[in-house]
Amino acid sequence: MANTIKKQQDILAKLNIHALNSMQEEAISAIASNTNTILLSPTGTGKTLAFLLPVIETLDPNSSEVQALILVPSRELAIQIEQVVRNMGSGFKVNAVYGGRPMSKDKIELKHIPAILIGTPGRIADHFANERFAKTHIKTLILDEFDKSLEVGFEYEMRGIINQLNTLNKRILTSATQGVEIQEFIKLDQAKTINYLKKKVASKLEVKTVIAGAKNKSETLVDLILHIGNQPGIVFCNLKDSVNKVSAFLAKHKISHSCFSGGMEQRDRERSLIKFRNGTSQILIATDLAARGIDIPELKFIIHYELPKASEEFTHRNGRTARVDVKGTAYVLKWEKENLPVFIKKSKIEDISKRAPRKSQYWETLFISGGRKDKISKGDIAGLFFKQGNITKDQLGNIELKQDCAFVAVPVTIVNDLIEKLNNTRLKKKKIRVTLAYLFFYHRLHINDRSSFDAVILFL
């Protein structure tokens, strides 16, 4: 049974959102009154909330079956949407399933059937084939970032899934890209299209060009980062090998950062993002995997370290900054003899000779060996840190709660004191370990000394 927080105004209040934007208002109205809807809007405009609000309104609180299925092209997008639903406090159960994590976890969580199921096509197809829940109660299908799903080769799985959904009465497709062909198997008859891609919106994005004197742009990248100063941003590369090389170079210059690429294990990618979100590291070195579908708010800049191959990649990378009403800068790092692609227009040349003052790292991340499955909440964790850790509200940073663990940002200066006070204490009747987050990776990787650890932690 859903709790009392289920009306739109209650959900918005819980999310601390005072007003919806025009796209969201139009999309909510269209989804509520149409069987099939296509929502086209730039990255960062709030499409997730735009489709979740009307979908939640259609859910039956008395049903114990899956009622809405959301198919997504990436694990990160599945996790992001799951977190948004949880933050909404609608009272409806939600789960995200995706490749890259043990199937046993899915099976345990799906014993308590969610009203909203989010997943990548391959993993959902597996659950369908093994009949781990009923399909006959699924009334709503959402294909989020559907263009990307088709691009990465999910058509076979998506076709198989949709052909088994015989009770659908609502289909919603979203994308930040226009011109993608919608195949017949999606059965999107007489769809209402909400298109904000062509609407004139005052852009808060400023594009600047940085000239590198050498073909190897690593030195110039360091100079640019030092010029920008202490601000969160993403450095985009085209290949995972490039991510590794840039990471090693930044490490040599003692620039704290995290990495994010398809060459990393899913668990490591998630935890890399956790450290980036909570401020432990301010720079993320990433492939285009980070260009959309991941939860990273309020980026001040992005850097095109390697130039994108297509205009869509350029657009999606830039969409990670200057989101909604916030200003942001996209730096195009160009070797002086390198030709820009036709879709990148010439822009103002940035002088990076002046360096901004750099502050030392403020936040560090603690790992806690207990999570949702142990009936532990964020409030429980905050209470432990306030009461037994004896810290103030200003000293408690972001808390990220997972199924079997949690991560907490705290000031570097009190990390050792907190570990001493909280490690091996009890939280909700469970004895927990509290350690530095890197120590968790350190033990798992069987690294014998800290110097060896420093060489690999950059890839976590």
C-alpha angles and dihedrals in degrees: 000000000000118000125240095272099088108104118100095243091051092050093048090049090051090050090047091238113148099187139005120237122245094261092053093048093049093044094049091051093047095047092048094052103035134066094216126030134179115200117195116180137139122269113276098027097111105262093152093061090041093063099031096058097058092039092055089051089061096051121109110228090203095058120095095194137088106278103168127038121197116193117198134178098230142040091233093056090049090053092046094052091045090055092048091053091049091049090052090066094212092150092236116124117245134186135182121210125186145149118275098054128081115281087221089070091054092049093051094048094044091058083079098052114222123222088221119041120189123188153139113266096247095054094042090050089054092052090047092051091051093044095230091161138010118273096194094083096054104111101161129053122189122189103194116196085000092173090062092048090056091043094056094049106262095132095105094051093041092051091051093048096047093047088061095051102090099156100057118136098167134043125184125186122187132188142158090212129071131214101043113143114240109218122227094244090071087066094214099168121178093351122188110231122211106192120185095156093093098038114114106248122174102250118225090192120109117194118206132180123224117196119217117204093208132051088236099070097190096105091049090049090056091048090050094050091049089048092052094048129195102355131121116251147142128246108208123212129177098225136039089232088058089052090055094048094048090047092053091049093050090047089055087056092047094244109153114229147142130229133226126186144129089259091071127084114258093246091053093047091052093050093046088057091047091057091046094049095048095049100250086122122022099193125066117194105203150159121232086281084088094049093093144354098047129106107246115137131195104012114179096200149356128208125213095213090168114029115247119250097223138031092243090060091049090051095047094046091051089048090070089074134041089038120177105330100343124108120238142168131227113202117203106206106206132178107231092244095043120108118226118233113256092250092061108077122209112268140180114302110239119221105219098177092107116076124213120228110268122213122209119256111287105184131055127183125239123201119220120196097220135073148158094315087062090055089250117150133193087253091057091052093047090050091052092051093046098045106032098021091046094215130145127243090256090059095055112085131181118333117206113191120200132182095266106012145017138220124214129190115220133162114282090233095065101036097103093045091052093048090052092050100040109030112107093010124130126258118181090346091306121116105228137198116224114193141145108285091236090057088063090058090039093059094042092052092048092229113169103204139027095243091059088046093055089056093060106027089083090071094054 
